[in-house]
Amino acid sequence: MASWAKVAATPPIADDASSTDDDSLDAATPTTPTQASDSSTDDDLPEMREVPTPQHIKQALTKPRVVDVVVIGAGVSGLRAARDLVERGRSVLVVEARDRCGGRVHTVRGRDRGAAWVHGVDGSPLAALAKEASVELEPVSARGNPWTSPPLLSGVAAVWRDGARVSDAHLLTRQHMYGAALRTCTRDVNEGDAWKALGPALRKQSPMADPLVRMHCSLAGLWMGAHADELQLREFAGATGLVDERWGDHAGAHSHIVGGMASILDPLLDGVDVELGFEVSSIDIVEDGVEVCSGTARCVRGTVCICTLPLGVLQSSQISFSPSLTDDRVACLNRLGVARYTKVWLTWEEPWWRSDPGRPFIICVDEGDTHMSSIMCEDVSSPSEFVLEACLAGSDADAFDTDPQRGLAAVLTRLGVAFGAAYPGPPHKTDATAWQGDRFSRGAYSFWKVGARATDVAEVGESHCERVLFAGEHTSVEYQGSVCGALESGSRAAREAEALLAA
């Protein structure tokens, strides 16, 4: 900010200029240079002089804003923390790098480009928030989780292979085979098996030679946002492949939110002060609190800071901490995995895939055990257009993001092979997400990858120097990788901040 300002030394208006009657108003109003006749020149402009900016104004312009709590990130966890603290009477400022709130919750024209599911409604904090927001839930899988509970799949998905629909009876036998293989390979797993992966262990089981059995392994990877070779085997210890197992979800219907996930944000934003376009570059613990600065030298200060930056951003080290994060914390962060999850929308003139309108999922299964051998799609059509949403995770998402045109061709090839003569050819419109390339997220959500310790998720959620608190789905032990985890961790961080402020 310059310390000198240019001001016009114009003569004061006479005190009686404002006391003239309406008929003489124009005559009594002094003309400005822009109102002068066309013959005016630069010499007619008033003389300019330099005056210093008063010291108190300079200090106000450069002094950081001070609040009780600075929250970094206006995603679900950050807004939950901020809202809880505002309700406790604390002054809070949320700073957000994007030009919108929501983070990885992002709805565009009714289509969820990020988080899209209420994974079970019984006791779910997300379902409770949806109720608070007065939005409706649309059940998709009424009995539970079709990704991790094979017996539920045939009720909500039509599986296609080699130009024909696979019968439910045939699917049922393969579901039992997968469950048996899963139980066998996890029977003797223990706490010391952090480096054992699900994929290799399953491939040793003879039932996995069947593509329809391998399909369930691919669905487990899709649920986690990773390839089965990246998933810890011990996370599946005790799994039976039955309906009543929980995988970070809740019992009850797995549902979408009518109008999109962003509809839940309204209650969280009520009374919360958010500054958009604030891209944090540094978090410094100072004598009387925490100073958070952007790359443009804009700073805010709080007694406490709650950092909800996504795991991928923290792993990238694009934010500096002072004092630096400990080596142990950095190691914990790096042992956790960041899911790669890509949605591909395919729009046709007609819903040619609807052999059974009551089944919203379409799964295409290929004979091989290679790239995109199983692709799960969801019918997300609206009254105005017919759309299949293909979901890719792990190495499949990597391949698509590396070369979208080639990736799209691979998806369409799988659809063509699976449906055979019923496939009408390429869609007339396509679209895809790209969370992996987003520098404000650097991935979709977190997962417990091979090599991670059992305590890593809890440890990344611990405070830094008792002033910087951490929240976000990657810090939620119970609901890691989900919107419920974001909500839970935000509330937990708010309680921790309140305890520090009250001390």
C-alpha positions as CSV (number, residue, x, y, z in Angstrom):
1,M,0.0,0.0,0.0
2,A,1.5,3.4,-1.0
3,S,2.1,5.8,1.8
4,W,1.0,8.8,-0.2
5,A,-2.3,9.5,-1.9
6,K,-3.1,11.9,-4.7
7,V,-6.1,14.1,-3.8
8,A,-7.7,17.0,-5.7
9,A,-7.3,20.4,-4.0
10,T,-10.8,21.6,-5.0
11,P,-12.2,24.7,-3.3
12,P,-15.0,24.0,-0.7
13,I,-18.6,24.5,-1.8
14,A,-20.2,27.5,-0.2
15,D,-22.3,26.7,2.8
16,D,-25.4,28.1,1.1
17,A,-25.0,26.0,-2.0
18,S,-27.3,23.4,-0.6
19,S,-29.9,25.9,0.6
20,T,-31.0,27.0,-2.9
21,D,-34.5,26.2,-4.1
22,D,-35.1,23.6,-6.8
23,D,-35.3,26.2,-9.6
24,S,-31.8,27.4,-9.0
25,L,-30.2,24.0,-8.2
26,D,-28.4,23.6,-11.5
27,A,-27.1,27.2,-11.4
28,A,-25.9,26.8,-7.8
29,T,-24.0,23.5,-8.4
30,P,-20.4,24.1,-9.3
31,T,-19.3,22.6,-12.6
32,T,-16.6,19.9,-12.6
33,P,-13.9,19.5,-15.3
34,T,-16.1,16.9,-17.1
35,Q,-18.9,19.4,-17.2
36,A,-16.9,22.2,-18.6
37,S,-17.1,23.4,-22.1
38,D,-15.4,21.6,-25.0
39,S,-12.7,24.3,-25.0
40,S,-11.3,23.2,-21.6
41,T,-7.8,21.9,-21.4
42,D,-5.6,20.0,-18.9
43,D,-4.6,23.4,-17.6
44,D,-8.1,23.8,-16.3
45,L,-7.8,20.8,-14.0
46,P,-7.4,21.6,-10.3
47,E,-3.9,21.5,-8.9
48,M,-2.9,18.1,-7.4
49,R,-1.0,17.8,-4.2
50,E,0.4,14.8,-2.2
51,V,-0.8,14.1,1.3
52,P,0.4,11.2,3.6
53,T,-2.0,8.4,4.5
54,P,-2.7,8.7,8.2
55,Q,-0.8,6.1,10.3
56,H,-3.9,4.6,11.8
57,I,-5.3,3.9,8.4
58,K,-2.0,2.2,7.3
59,Q,-2.1,0.0,10.4
60,A,-5.7,-0.9,9.7
61,L,-4.9,-1.9,6.1
62,T,-1.9,-4.1,7.1
63,K,-2.9,-5.5,10.4
64,P,-4.3,-9.1,10.2
65,R,-7.9,-9.6,11.1
66,V,-8.1,-11.4,14.5
67,V,-10.8,-13.9,15.4
68,D,-11.1,-16.7,17.9
69,V,-10.7,-19.5,15.3
70,V,-9.5,-19.5,11.7
71,V,-10.8,-22.4,9.8
72,I,-9.0,-23.4,6.6
73,G,-11.3,-24.8,4.0
74,A,-15.0,-24.3,3.3
75,G,-15.7,-27.9,2.7
76,V,-18.1,-29.9,4.8
77,S,-15.7,-30.5,7.7
78,G,-14.6,-26.8,7.8
79,L,-18.2,-25.5,7.7
80,R,-19.4,-28.0,10.3
81,A,-16.6,-26.9,12.7
82,A,-17.3,-23.2,12.0
83,R,-21.1,-23.6,12.5
84,D,-20.6,-25.4,15.8
85,L,-18.2,-22.7,17.1
86,V,-20.5,-19.9,16.0
87,E,-23.3,-21.5,17.9
88,R,-21.0,-21.4,21.0
89,G,-20.6,-17.7,20.5
90,R,-17.1,-17.8,19.1
91,S,-15.8,-15.4,16.4
92,V,-14.8,-17.5,13.4
93,L,-13.5,-16.9,9.9
94,V,-13.4,-19.6,7.2
95,V,-10.9,-19.0,4.5
96,E,-11.3,-20.9,1.2
97,A,-9.1,-21.0,-1.9
98,R,-11.9,-21.7,-4.3
99,D,-14.5,-19.3,-5.5
100,R,-17.2,-21.4,-4.0
101,C,-18.0,-23.3,-0.8
102,G,-18.3,-27.1,-0.6
103,G,-14.9,-28.4,-1.5
104,R,-15.3,-31.9,-2.9
105,V,-19.1,-31.5,-2.6
106,H,-19.9,-29.8,-5.9
107,T,-23.2,-29.9,-7.7
108,V,-23.5,-28.5,-11.2
109,R,-26.9,-28.3,-12.8
110,G,-28.2,-31.0,-10.5
111,R,-25.3,-33.4,-11.2
112,D,-22.9,-34.3,-8.4
113,R,-19.3,-34.0,-9.6
114,G,-18.0,-34.9,-6.2
115,A,-19.6,-36.7,-3.2
116,A,-23.0,-38.0,-4.2
117,W,-24.2,-40.6,-1.7
118,V,-25.9,-40.9,1.6
119,H,-24.4,-44.3,2.4
120,G,-27.2,-45.6,4.7
121,V,-29.6,-43.5,6.6
122,D,-30.0,-45.1,10.0
123,G,-28.1,-43.0,12.5
124,S,-26.2,-41.1,9.7
125,P,-25.1,-37.6,10.5
126,L,-25.4,-36.8,6.8
127,A,-29.0,-38.0,6.7
128,A,-29.7,-35.8,9.8
129,L,-28.1,-32.8,8.0
130,A,-30.2,-33.4,4.9
131,K,-33.3,-33.4,7.1
132,E,-32.1,-30.1,8.7
133,A,-31.7,-28.7,5.2
134,S,-35.2,-29.8,4.3
135,V,-34.1,-31.8,1.3
136,E,-35.4,-35.2,0.2
137,L,-33.5,-38.4,-0.1
138,E,-34.0,-40.7,-3.1
139,P,-33.3,-44.3,-2.2
140,V,-31.3,-46.2,-4.8
141,S,-30.3,-49.4,-3.0
142,A,-33.0,-49.8,-0.3
143,R,-31.5,-52.8,1.5
144,G,-27.9,-51.5,1.8
145,N,-24.5,-51.4,0.2
146,P,-24.3,-53.1,-3.2
147,W,-20.5,-52.5,-3.5
148,T,-19.4,-54.5,-0.5
149,S,-22.4,-56.8,0.0
150,P,-22.6,-59.1,-3.1
151,P,-26.0,-60.6,-2.2
152,L,-27.6,-57.1,-2.7
153,L,-26.1,-56.6,-6.1
154,S,-28.5,-58.6,-8.2
155,G,-31.5,-56.6,-6.8
156,V,-30.2,-53.3,-8.1
157,A,-27.8,-54.1,-11.0
158,A,-28.1,-55.6,-14.4
159,V,-24.9,-57.4,-15.3
160,W,-24.0,-57.7,-18.9
161,R,-21.3,-59.9,-20.5
162,D,-20.6,-61.0,-24.1
163,G,-23.8,-59.5,-25.5
164,A,-26.1,-61.1,-23.0
165,R,-27.7,-60.2,-19.6
166,V,-26.3,-62.5,-16.8
167,S,-29.1,-64.2,-14.9
168,D,-29.7,-63.5,-11.2
169,A,-29.3,-67.3,-10.5
170,H,-25.9,-67.3,-12.1
171,L,-24.9,-64.2,-10.2
172,L,-26.0,-65.8,-6.9
173,T,-23.6,-68.7,-7.3
174,R,-20.7,-66.3,-8.1
175,Q,-21.6,-64.2,-5.1
176,H,-21.2,-67.2,-2.8
177,M,-17.9,-68.1,-4.5
178,Y,-16.5,-64.6,-3.9
179,G,-17.6,-64.7,-0.2
180,A,-15.8,-68.1,0.3
181,A,-12.6,-66.8,-1.4
182,L,-12.7,-63.6,0.8
183,R,-13.2,-65.6,4.0
184,T,-10.4,-68.0,3.1
185,C,-7.7,-65.4,2.2
186,T,-8.5,-63.2,5.3
187,R,-8.8,-66.1,7.8
188,D,-5.3,-65.8,9.3
189,V,-4.6,-62.1,8.7
190,N,-3.3,-60.3,11.8
191,E,-2.1,-56.8,12.9
192,G,1.4,-57.5,11.5
193,D,0.2,-57.9,8.0
194,A,0.1,-54.2,7.0
195,W,2.0,-55.0,3.7
196,K,-0.4,-57.7,2.5
197,A,-2.8,-56.6,-0.2
198,L,-6.3,-57.8,-1.0
199,G,-5.8,-58.3,-4.7
200,P,-2.9,-60.7,-4.6
201,A,-4.4,-62.7,-1.8
202,L,-7.7,-63.1,-3.7
203,R,-6.0,-64.1,-6.9
204,K,-4.6,-67.2,-5.2
205,Q,-8.1,-68.5,-4.7
206,S,-9.4,-70.7,-7.5
207,P,-12.8,-69.0,-7.7
208,M,-11.2,-65.8,-8.8
209,A,-10.6,-67.3,-12.3
210,D,-14.2,-66.5,-13.0
211,P,-14.7,-63.0,-14.3
212,L,-18.0,-62.7,-12.4
213,V,-16.2,-63.5,-9.2
214,R,-13.5,-61.0,-9.9
215,M,-16.2,-58.4,-10.6
216,H,-16.9,-58.3,-6.8
217,C,-13.3,-57.6,-6.1
218,S,-13.4,-54.7,-8.6
219,L,-16.5,-53.3,-6.8
220,A,-14.7,-53.4,-3.4
221,G,-11.9,-51.4,-5.1
222,L,-14.5,-48.9,-6.5
223,W,-15.9,-48.5,-3.0
224,M,-12.5,-47.6,-1.7
225,G,-11.4,-45.6,-4.7
226,A,-8.4,-47.7,-5.4
227,H,-7.2,-50.9,-7.1
228,A,-7.5,-54.1,-5.0
229,D,-3.7,-54.4,-5.0
230,E,-3.5,-51.1,-3.0
231,L,-6.0,-52.2,-0.3
232,Q,-4.8,-53.7,3.0
233,L,-5.9,-57.3,3.4
234,R,-6.3,-56.8,7.1
235,E,-9.1,-54.2,6.5
236,F,-11.1,-57.1,5.2
237,A,-10.3,-59.5,8.1
238,G,-13.5,-61.2,9.3
239,A,-15.4,-60.2,6.2
240,T,-18.0,-62.7,5.0
241,G,-19.5,-60.9,2.0
242,L,-22.9,-60.9,3.7
243,V,-25.5,-58.1,3.9
244,D,-25.1,-56.9,7.4
245,E,-21.4,-55.9,7.3
246,R,-20.5,-52.2,7.7
247,W,-17.7,-50.6,5.7
248,G,-17.7,-47.0,7.0
249,D,-21.4,-46.8,6.1
250,H,-24.7,-47.0,7.9
251,A,-27.6,-49.4,7.8
252,G,-30.6,-48.6,5.7
253,A,-31.1,-47.3,2.2
254,H,-28.1,-45.9,0.2
255,S,-29.6,-42.8,-1.3
256,H,-29.0,-39.7,-3.4
257,I,-30.1,-36.2,-2.3
258,V,-32.7,-34.7,-4.6
259,G,-31.2,-31.7,-6.2
260,G,-27.6,-32.7,-5.4
261,M,-25.3,-33.0,-2.5
262,A,-24.6,-29.2,-2.4
263,S,-28.2,-28.8,-1.0
264,I,-26.9,-29.9,2.5
265,L,-24.6,-26.8,2.7
266,D,-27.2,-24.2,3.6
267,P,-27.6,-25.1,7.3
268,L,-23.8,-25.2,7.7
269,L,-23.4,-21.7,6.1
270,D,-25.9,-20.1,8.4
271,G,-24.2,-17.3,10.3
272,V,-20.7,-18.4,9.1
273,D,-18.2,-15.8,7.8
274,V,-16.4,-17.2,4.7
275,E,-13.7,-15.4,2.7
276,L,-13.4,-17.0,-0.8
277,G,-10.3,-16.8,-3.0
278,F,-8.0,-17.0,0.0
279,E,-5.3,-19.6,-1.1
280,V,-3.4,-20.5,2.1
281,S,0.4,-20.6,1.6
282,S,1.6,-20.7,5.3
283,I,0.4,-21.5,8.8
284,D,2.6,-20.0,11.5
285,I,2.2,-20.4,15.2
286,V,3.0,-17.0,16.8
287,E,3.1,-15.8,20.3
288,D,-0.6,-15.1,20.7
289,G,-2.1,-17.6,18.3
290,V,-1.8,-18.8,14.7
291,E,-1.3,-16.6,11.7
292,V,-2.6,-17.9,8.4
293,C,-1.4,-16.2,5.2
294,S,-2.1,-16.4,1.5
295,G,0.3,-16.1,-1.3
296,T,-0.7,-12.4,-1.7
297,A,0.4,-11.6,1.8
298,R,-3.1,-11.4,3.1
299,C,-3.1,-12.7,6.6
300,V,-5.6,-13.5,9.3
301,R,-4.9,-14.5,12.9
302,G,-6.8,-16.7,15.3
303,T,-6.2,-18.0,18.8
304,V,-6.7,-21.4,17.3
305,C,-6.6,-22.7,13.7
306,I,-8.6,-25.7,12.3
307,C,-7.0,-27.0,9.2
308,T,-9.3,-29.1,7.0
309,L,-7.1,-29.2,3.9
310,P,-7.5,-32.5,2.0
311,L,-5.0,-35.3,2.5
312,G,-3.7,-34.9,-1.1
313,V,-2.9,-31.2,-0.4
314,L,-1.1,-32.0,2.8
315,Q,0.9,-34.7,1.2
316,S,2.0,-32.3,-1.6
317,S,3.7,-30.0,0.9
318,Q,2.3,-26.9,-0.9
319,I,1.5,-25.4,2.5
320,S,4.3,-24.4,4.9
321,F,4.0,-24.9,8.6
322,S,6.0,-23.1,11.2
323,P,7.1,-24.9,13.3
324,S,7.3,-27.7,10.7
325,L,5.1,-30.7,11.0
326,T,7.0,-33.5,12.8
327,D,8.6,-36.3,10.8
328,D,6.2,-38.8,12.4
329,R,3.2,-36.8,11.3
330,V,4.5,-36.5,7.8
331,A,5.1,-40.2,7.7
332,C,1.5,-40.9,8.9
333,L,0.1,-38.6,6.2
334,N,2.2,-40.3,3.5
335,R,1.3,-43.8,4.5
336,L,-2.4,-43.1,3.9
337,G,-3.8,-43.3,0.4
338,V,-5.7,-40.8,-1.7
339,A,-8.4,-42.3,-3.8
340,R,-8.4,-41.7,-7.6
341,Y,-12.1,-41.7,-8.6
342,T,-13.4,-40.4,-12.0
343,K,-16.9,-40.1,-13.1
344,V,-17.6,-40.2,-16.8
345,W,-21.1,-39.1,-18.1
346,L,-22.3,-40.5,-21.4
347,T,-25.4,-39.0,-22.9
348,W,-27.6,-40.7,-25.6
349,E,-30.8,-39.8,-27.4
350,E,-32.5,-42.9,-25.9
351,P,-32.1,-45.0,-22.8
352,W,-31.1,-48.1,-24.8
353,W,-29.6,-49.9,-21.7
354,R,-32.9,-50.2,-19.8
355,S,-33.7,-53.9,-20.0
356,D,-35.0,-53.6,-16.4
357,P,-35.9,-50.0,-15.4
358,G,-36.0,-51.1,-11.7
359,R,-32.3,-51.6,-11.7
360,P,-30.3,-48.3,-11.6
361,F,-26.9,-49.9,-12.0
362,I,-25.4,-51.4,-15.1
363,I,-22.2,-53.5,-14.8
364,C,-20.2,-54.5,-17.9
365,V,-17.9,-57.5,-17.3
366,D,-15.0,-58.5,-19.7
367,E,-13.3,-61.9,-19.9
368,G,-9.9,-60.5,-19.1
369,D,-8.3,-59.4,-15.8
370,T,-6.8,-56.2,-17.2
371,H,-7.6,-52.5,-17.5
372,M,-11.3,-51.7,-17.0
373,S,-12.3,-55.4,-17.0
374,S,-15.4,-54.5,-15.0
375,I,-17.2,-51.1,-15.3
376,M,-20.0,-50.1,-13.1
377,C,-22.4,-47.5,-14.4
378,E,-25.5,-45.8,-12.9
379,D,-28.5,-44.5,-14.8
380,V,-28.6,-40.8,-13.8
381,S,-31.0,-39.7,-16.4
382,S,-33.2,-36.7,-16.0
383,P,-36.5,-35.9,-17.7
384,S,-34.6,-33.9,-20.3
385,E,-31.7,-36.3,-21.1
386,F,-30.6,-39.9,-20.9
387,V,-27.3,-40.4,-19.1
388,L,-25.1,-43.2,-17.9
389,E,-22.5,-42.4,-15.3
390,A,-19.5,-44.7,-15.5
391,C,-17.3,-44.8,-12.4
392,L,-13.6,-45.6,-12.5
393,A,-11.2,-46.0,-9.6
394,G,-7.6,-46.6,-8.9
395,S,-5.5,-47.5,-12.0
396,D,-8.6,-47.3,-14.2
397,A,-9.0,-43.6,-13.1
398,D,-5.3,-43.0,-13.6
399,A,-5.4,-44.3,-17.1
400,F,-8.5,-42.2,-18.0
401,D,-7.0,-39.0,-16.5
402,T,-3.6,-39.6,-18.3
403,D,-5.3,-39.9,-21.7
404,P,-9.0,-39.0,-21.6
405,Q,-9.7,-39.8,-25.2
406,R,-8.1,-43.2,-25.0
407,G,-9.8,-43.8,-21.6
408,L,-13.2,-42.9,-23.1
409,A,-12.6,-45.2,-26.0
410,A,-11.9,-48.0,-23.5
411,V,-15.1,-47.4,-21.6
412,L,-17.2,-47.4,-24.8
413,T,-15.4,-50.6,-26.0
414,R,-16.4,-52.4,-22.8
415,L,-20.0,-51.2,-23.2
416,G,-20.0,-52.4,-26.8
417,V,-18.6,-55.8,-26.0
418,A,-20.9,-56.4,-23.0
419,F,-24.1,-55.3,-24.7
420,G,-23.2,-56.6,-28.2
421,A,-25.9,-55.8,-30.8
422,A,-27.9,-53.8,-28.3
423,Y,-25.1,-51.1,-28.1
424,P,-26.1,-48.2,-30.4
425,G,-22.7,-46.6,-30.8
426,P,-21.0,-43.7,-29.2
427,P,-22.9,-41.1,-27.2
428,H,-23.5,-37.6,-28.5
429,K,-22.2,-35.9,-25.4
430,T,-19.6,-36.8,-22.8
431,D,-18.2,-35.2,-19.6
432,A,-15.8,-36.3,-16.9
433,T,-14.5,-35.2,-13.5
434,A,-10.8,-34.6,-12.8
435,W,-10.3,-34.4,-9.0
436,Q,-6.8,-35.9,-9.3
437,G,-5.6,-32.9,-11.2
438,D,-7.3,-30.3,-9.0
439,R,-4.6,-28.5,-7.0
440,F,-7.1,-27.8,-4.2
441,S,-7.9,-31.4,-3.6
442,R,-5.3,-33.6,-5.4
443,G,-7.6,-36.6,-5.4
444,A,-11.0,-37.8,-4.3
445,Y,-11.0,-39.1,-0.7
446,S,-8.7,-41.0,1.5
447,F,-8.3,-44.8,2.1
448,W,-6.2,-47.1,4.3
449,K,-3.6,-48.3,1.8
450,V,-1.1,-51.1,2.0
451,G,1.6,-50.2,4.5
452,A,-0.5,-47.8,6.6
453,R,-0.5,-48.4,10.4
454,A,-3.7,-49.0,12.3
455,T,-3.1,-45.7,14.2
456,D,-2.3,-43.5,11.3
457,V,-5.8,-42.0,10.7
458,A,-6.1,-41.1,14.4
459,E,-2.6,-39.6,14.5
460,V,-3.1,-37.3,11.5
461,G,-6.1,-35.9,13.4
462,E,-4.0,-34.9,16.4
463,S,-3.2,-31.2,17.1
464,H,0.1,-29.5,16.0
465,C,1.7,-27.6,18.9
466,E,-1.7,-27.5,20.6
467,R,-2.8,-24.6,18.3
468,V,-3.4,-26.1,14.9
469,L,-6.2,-28.7,14.9
470,F,-6.9,-31.0,12.0
471,A,-10.2,-32.2,10.6
472,G,-11.4,-33.7,7.3
473,E,-12.6,-37.1,6.3
474,H,-9.0,-38.4,6.3
475,T,-8.9,-37.9,10.1
476,S,-12.1,-39.8,10.9
477,V,-11.4,-43.3,12.2
478,E,-15.0,-44.5,12.0
479,Y,-16.1,-42.9,8.7
480,Q,-12.8,-42.3,6.8
481,G,-13.4,-41.3,3.1
482,S,-16.9,-40.1,3.5
483,V,-19.1,-37.0,4.0
484,C,-20.1,-38.5,7.4
485,G,-16.4,-38.6,8.2
486,A,-16.1,-34.9,7.3
487,L,-19.0,-34.0,9.5
488,E,-17.8,-36.1,12.4
489,S,-14.3,-34.7,12.3
490,G,-15.5,-31.1,12.0
491,S,-17.6,-31.4,15.1
492,R,-14.7,-33.1,16.9
493,A,-12.3,-30.3,16.0
494,A,-14.9,-27.7,17.1
495,R,-15.0,-29.4,20.6
496,E,-11.2,-29.4,20.8
497,A,-11.0,-25.7,19.8
498,E,-13.6,-24.8,22.4
499,A,-11.7,-26.6,25.1
500,L,-8.5,-24.6,24.1
501,L,-10.3,-21.3,24.1
502,A,-12.0,-22.0,27.4
503,A,-8.8,-23.0,29.1
